[in-house]
Amino acid sequence: MDKRRKDKAGNSHLFETDSPFSEPVEIPLQDSIDLHPFQPKDIPSVVEEYLEQCKQAGLREVRLIHGKGRGVQRNVVQALLERHPAVDSFHDAPLEAGSWGATIVILKK
């Protein structure tokens, strides 16, 4: 979506917003979420909101798919999980569910 803004000299310029969407996009709640489509800077807020929604919906176990790569997103996600009040425990997913490319989270009741 293009918008116009003026520079200090008063000239009008077109620029693109960060998001191609004019409103928030709702994602149907499931017992897993793939974090690949999100910008790395947005991962903590996406995970926090996802966990809150899962807890409210009564889900007890969820899977966060962060990918393998060099483990950067895994570390970010698991550091967040260590201090999140809704998290009872977490561990790497079993081999058939993504191994260390995904994290299984057990939420508190």
C-alpha positions in Angstrom: 0.0 0.0 0.0 1.5 3.3 -1.0 1.1 6.5 1.0 2.4 10.0 0.5 4.5 12.0 2.9 6.3 15.3 2.6 10.0 15.8 3.2 11.5 18.8 5.0 11.4 20.9 1.8 7.7 20.2 1.5 8.0 17.9 -1.5 5.6 15.0 -1.6 7.0 11.5 -2.0 5.4 8.0 -2.3 6.5 5.3 0.1 5.5 1.8 0.9 4.3 0.8 4.4 5.9 -2.2 6.1 2.8 -4.3 5.7 0.9 -5.1 2.6 -2.3 -5.4 4.6 -4.5 -2.5 5.7 -5.8 -4.4 8.8 -4.5 -7.2 11.0 -4.6 -10.6 9.5 -6.4 -13.3 11.6 -4.9 -16.7 11.6 -7.2 -19.7 12.6 -6.0 -21.1 15.9 -4.5 -24.6 15.6 -2.2 -26.7 17.8 0.8 -25.6 15.9 2.1 -22.4 14.2 4.8 -22.1 11.5 6.9 -19.0 12.3 8.6 -18.9 8.9 6.2 -16.4 7.4 6.9 -13.8 10.1 9.7 -11.3 10.2 12.4 -12.2 12.8 11.7 -9.0 14.8 8.0 -10.0 15.1 8.6 -13.5 16.4 8.5 -12.7 20.1 5.2 -10.9 19.9 3.7 -13.5 17.6 4.7 -16.3 20.0 3.4 -14.4 23.0 0.0 -13.7 21.4 -0.2 -17.3 20.1 0.4 -18.8 23.5 -2.2 -16.5 25.1 -4.8 -17.4 22.5 -4.0 -21.2 22.9 -4.3 -20.9 26.7 -7.7 -19.1 26.4 -8.9 -21.8 24.0 -8.0 -24.5 26.4 -5.1 -26.0 24.4 -2.6 -27.8 26.6 0.1 -28.8 24.1 1.3 -26.8 21.1 4.1 -26.9 18.6 6.1 -23.9 17.5 7.9 -24.4 14.1 10.9 -22.2 14.0 13.1 -24.1 11.6 16.6 -25.5 12.0 19.0 -23.2 10.3 21.7 -22.0 12.7 19.3 -22.1 15.6 18.9 -18.4 16.1 15.1 -18.4 16.0 15.1 -21.5 18.2 17.1 -19.7 20.8 14.9 -16.6 20.7 11.7 -18.8 21.0 13.1 -20.9 23.8 14.4 -17.9 25.8 10.9 -16.4 25.6 9.4 -19.8 26.7 11.7 -19.9 29.8 10.1 -16.8 31.2 6.6 -17.0 29.9 4.0 -17.4 32.8 1.7 -19.7 30.8 4.4 -22.2 30.0 4.7 -25.3 32.2 7.5 -26.9 30.1 8.9 -27.2 26.6 11.3 -29.5 24.6 12.4 -30.1 21.1 9.8 -31.9 19.0 10.3 -35.6 18.2 11.9 -36.5 14.9 8.6 -37.0 13.0 7.4 -33.6 14.2 10.4 -31.5 13.2 13.1 -32.5 15.8 15.1 -29.4 16.8 13.4 -27.4 14.1 10.2 -27.2 16.3 9.5 -26.9 20.0 6.7 -28.6 21.8 5.2 -26.4 24.6 3.1 -27.7 27.5 0.9 -24.9 28.8 -0.2 -24.6 32.4 -3.8 -25.5 33.3 
